[in-house]
């Protein structure tokens, strides 16, 4: 029922909202036991997004040139 729609964007939005809800729930329940998640900062998240974007771009460029040769 949760994933019954065929819309890809709707599925992505639902998964994102479910993930955020679970993180908020975890933060509310385990307040004193979350010290091991201190490395998750906005700066580290930005680094992860940038690095993953660069890797995906390199992969897409490699695929483009590979398909162009054929």
N, CA, C and O atoms as a DFTB+ gen file, in Angstrom:
280 C
 N C O
     1  1       0.814      -1.188       0.000
     2  2       0.000       0.000       0.000
     3  2       0.865       1.261       0.000
     4  3       0.520       2.248      -0.651
     5  1       1.970       1.237       0.716
     6  2       2.837       2.412       0.810
     7  2       3.510       2.703      -0.525
     8  3       3.705       3.862      -0.890
     9  1       3.863       1.648      -1.249
    10  2       4.558       1.811      -2.520
    11  2       3.684       1.378      -3.698
    12  3       4.213       0.949      -4.723
    13  1       2.370       1.479      -3.574
    14  2       1.477       0.983      -4.613
    15  2       1.424       1.897      -5.834
    16  3       1.010       1.453      -6.905
    17  1       1.823       3.136      -5.709
    18  2       1.769       4.047      -6.839
    19  2       2.892       3.752      -7.824
    20  3       3.944       3.241      -7.441
    21  1       2.667       4.070      -9.072
    22  2       3.691       3.838     -10.086
    23  2       4.534       5.086     -10.326
    24  3       5.464       5.052     -11.132
    25  1       4.230       6.164      -9.655
    26  2       4.953       7.419      -9.823
    27  2       6.287       7.338      -9.082
    28  3       6.327       7.152      -7.866
    29  1       7.364       7.480      -9.828
    30  2       8.706       7.358      -9.236
    31  2       8.982       8.506      -8.257
    32  3       9.564       8.287      -7.195
    33  1       8.575       9.703      -8.604
    34  2       8.812      10.858      -7.735
    35  2       8.046      10.701      -6.426
    36  3       8.557      11.046      -5.360
    37  1       6.832      10.185      -6.503
    38  2       6.035       9.976      -5.288
    39  2       6.716       8.975      -4.357
    40  3       6.724       9.158      -3.140
    41  1       7.283       7.922      -4.931
    42  2       7.980       6.922      -4.125
    43  2       9.198       7.533      -3.443
    44  3       9.454       7.268      -2.268
    45  1       9.948       8.349      -4.178
    46  2      11.141       8.979      -3.608
    47  2      10.753       9.918      -2.469
    48  3      11.397       9.922      -1.420
    49  1       9.715      10.704      -2.671
    50  2       9.262      11.623      -1.624
    51  2       8.799      10.850      -0.390
    52  3       9.098      11.248       0.736
    53  1       8.081       9.763      -0.590
    54  2       7.603       8.967       0.545
    55  2       8.757       8.341       1.311
    56  3       8.744       8.330       2.541
    57  1       9.746       7.824       0.610
    58  2      10.908       7.237       1.286
    59  2      11.658       8.307       2.071
    60  3      12.093       8.062       3.196
    61  1      11.811       9.498       1.482
    62  2      12.490      10.585       2.165
    63  2      11.747      10.994       3.432
    64  3      12.358      11.145       4.489
    65  1      10.444      11.172       3.331
    66  2       9.660      11.568       4.497
    67  2       9.678      10.495       5.580
    68  3       9.739      10.815       6.767
    69  1       9.627       9.234       5.186
    70  2       9.714       8.151       6.157
    71  2      11.073       8.156       6.855
    72  3      11.150       7.942       8.065
    73  1      12.142       8.399       6.100
    74  2      13.483       8.455       6.689
    75  2      13.604       9.603       7.682
    76  3      14.151       9.430       8.771
    77  1      13.098      10.768       7.311
    78  2      13.149      11.927       8.211
    79  2      12.343      11.653       9.472
    80  3      12.784      11.973      10.576
    81  1      11.174      11.069       9.314
    82  2      10.340      10.746      10.468
    83  2      11.055       9.770      11.406
    84  3      11.022       9.939      12.625
    85  1      11.696       8.756      10.838
    86  2      12.411       7.789      11.674
    87  2      13.613       8.425      12.381
    88  3      13.908       8.076      13.524
    89  1      14.304       9.347      11.719
    90  2      15.416      10.047      12.370
    91  2      14.922      10.925      13.517
    92  3      15.545      10.971      14.578
    93  1      13.817      11.614      13.308
    94  2      13.248      12.442      14.380
    95  2      12.806      11.571      15.541
    96  3      13.044      11.912      16.700
    97  1      12.173      10.464      15.244
    98  2      11.742       9.541      16.278
    99  2      12.935       8.987      17.052
   100  3      12.893       8.889      18.278
   101  1      13.983       8.629      16.343
   102  2      15.199       8.133      16.994
   103  2      15.803       9.202      17.896
   104  3      16.235       8.906      19.010
   105  1      15.833      10.436      17.422
   106  2      16.398      11.528      18.217
   107  2      15.578      11.782      19.479
   108  3      16.137      12.110      20.525
   109  1      14.285      11.637      19.389
   110  2      13.439      11.864      20.565
   111  2      13.555      10.731      21.587
   112  3      13.502      10.967      22.795
   113  1      13.712       9.528      21.103
   114  2      13.756       8.370      22.002
   115  2      15.137       8.187      22.626
   116  3      15.242       7.879      23.814
   117  1      16.175       8.368      21.853
   118  2      17.537       8.051      22.296
   119  2      18.383       9.313      22.476
   120  3      19.483       9.381      21.928
   121  1      17.922      10.283      23.203
   122  2      18.635      11.551      23.330
   123  2      20.056      11.401      23.873
   124  3      20.986      11.978      23.310
   125  1      20.241      10.652      24.935
   126  2      21.557      10.569      25.561
   127  2      22.460       9.536      24.904
   128  3      23.648       9.491      25.223
   129  1      21.960       8.720      24.017
   130  2      22.761       7.670      23.399
   131  2      23.168       7.990      21.964
   132  3      23.634       7.104      21.249
   133  1      23.002       9.228      21.535
   134  2      23.315       9.599      20.159
   135  2      24.662      10.308      20.025
   136  3      24.894      10.988      19.025
   137  1      25.537      10.169      20.986
   138  2      26.834      10.850      20.934
   139  2      27.703      10.338      19.798
   140  3      28.582      11.060      19.326
   141  1      27.477       9.108      19.348
   142  2      28.282       8.559      18.262
   143  2      27.873       9.122      16.904
   144  3      28.540       8.841      15.909
   145  1      26.812       9.897      16.831
   146  2      26.396      10.537      15.580
   147  2      26.854      11.986      15.470
   148  3      26.350      12.736      14.634
   149  1      27.804      12.382      16.308
   150  2      28.271      13.770      16.291
   151  2      28.991      14.137      14.996
   152  3      29.075      15.317      14.657
   153  1      29.512      13.150      14.268
   154  2      30.229      13.450      13.040
   155  2      29.289      13.884      11.912
   156  3      29.754      14.381      10.886
   157  1      27.987      13.705      12.084
   158  2      27.027      14.133      11.067
   159  2      26.745      15.619      11.285
   160  3      25.917      16.001      12.112
   161  1      27.446      16.426      10.534
   162  2      27.290      17.874      10.593
   163  2      26.889      18.378       9.206
   164  3      27.026      17.643       8.228
   165  1      26.405      19.598       9.101
   166  2      26.079      20.132       7.772
   167  2      27.284      20.158       6.831
   168  3      27.144      19.944       5.626
   169  1      28.457      20.419       7.385
   170  2      29.659      20.449       6.548
   171  2      29.978      19.062       5.993
   172  3      30.302      18.924       4.814
   173  1      29.886      18.034       6.841
   174  2      30.150      16.678       6.375
   175  2      29.093      16.224       5.371
   176  3      29.420      15.533       4.406
   177  1      27.850      16.596       5.580
   178  2      26.796      16.254       4.627
   179  2      27.049      16.929       3.276
   180  3      26.830      16.330       2.224
   181  1      27.512      18.178       3.319
   182  2      27.834      18.881       2.071
   183  2      28.977      18.192       1.339
   184  3      28.942      18.068       0.115
   185  1      29.992      17.743       2.075
   186  2      31.098      17.010       1.452
   187  2      30.610      15.728       0.794
   188  3      31.025      15.401      -0.318
   189  1      29.744      15.010       1.465
   190  2      29.218      13.755       0.906
   191  2      28.430      14.040      -0.370
   192  3      28.567      13.318      -1.357
   193  1      27.607      15.086      -0.355
   194  2      26.820      15.436      -1.531
   195  2      27.725      15.853      -2.687
   196  3      27.508      15.439      -3.825
   197  1      28.730      16.662      -2.402
   198  2      29.648      17.102      -3.457
   199  2      30.431      15.941      -4.050
   200  3      30.545      15.829      -5.270
   201  1      30.968      15.084      -3.205
   202  2      31.761      13.956      -3.687
   203  2      30.894      12.995      -4.499
   204  3      31.310      12.526      -5.558
   205  1      29.696      12.704      -4.009
   206  2      28.822      11.809      -4.758
   207  2      28.412      12.442      -6.093
   208  3      28.314      11.738      -7.098
   209  1      28.176      13.730      -6.119
   210  2      27.847      14.421      -7.367
   211  2      28.990      14.373      -8.364
   212  3      28.772      14.161      -9.557
   213  1      30.211      14.571      -7.876
   214  2      31.380      14.511      -8.749
   215  2      31.557      13.098      -9.305
   216  3      31.839      12.929     -10.491
   217  1      31.393      12.088      -8.455
   218  2      31.538      10.707      -8.915
   219  2      30.472      10.343      -9.942
   220  3      30.770       9.673     -10.931
   221  1      29.247      10.772      -9.720
   222  2      28.176      10.487     -10.677
   223  2      28.442      11.201     -12.001
   224  3      28.199      10.637     -13.068
   225  1      28.939      12.435     -11.942
   226  2      29.257      13.178     -13.157
   227  2      30.364      12.490     -13.944
   228  3      30.271      12.359     -15.164
   229  1      31.401      12.055     -13.257
   230  2      32.499      11.348     -13.928
   231  2      31.989      10.067     -14.576
   232  3      32.364       9.751     -15.705
   233  1      31.141       9.330     -13.870
   234  2      30.581       8.099     -14.413
   235  2      29.728       8.387     -15.649
   236  3      29.821       7.670     -16.645
   237  1      28.900       9.431     -15.592
   238  2      28.054       9.771     -16.730
   239  2      28.891      10.209     -17.942
   240  3      28.562       9.856     -19.075
   241  1      29.957      10.965     -17.718
   242  2      30.843      11.374     -18.805
   243  2      31.519      10.149     -19.409
   244  3      31.621      10.040     -20.630
   245  1      31.979       9.232     -18.571
   246  2      32.592       7.993     -19.052
   247  2      31.591       7.201     -19.890
   248  3      31.950       6.699     -20.955
   249  1      30.352       7.080     -19.435
   250  2      29.321       6.372     -20.195
   251  2      29.052       7.060     -21.528
   252  3      28.871       6.393     -22.547
   253  1      29.025       8.384     -21.525
   254  2      28.766       9.134     -22.753
   255  2      29.833       8.851     -23.796
   256  3      29.508       8.571     -24.950
   257  1      31.110       8.921     -23.409
   258  2      32.180       8.678     -24.355
   259  2      32.227       7.204     -24.786
   260  3      32.584       6.897     -25.924
   261  1      31.875       6.323     -23.897
   262  2      31.831       4.892     -24.238
   263  2      30.750       4.621     -25.274
   264  3      30.973       3.868     -26.221
   265  1      29.564       5.239     -25.099
   266  2      28.482       5.068     -26.066
   267  2      28.764       5.799     -27.379
   268  3      28.317       5.368     -28.442
   269  1      29.496       6.890     -27.302
   270  2      29.820       7.669     -28.504
   271  2      30.740       6.894     -29.430
   272  3      30.662       7.039     -30.649
   273  1      31.623       6.062     -28.854
   274  2      32.538       5.265     -29.658
   275  2      31.802       4.178     -30.428
   276  3      32.228       3.795     -31.518
   277  1      30.715       3.683     -29.878
   278  2      29.973       2.592     -30.538
   279  2      29.049       3.069     -31.571
   280  3      28.364       2.266     -32.204
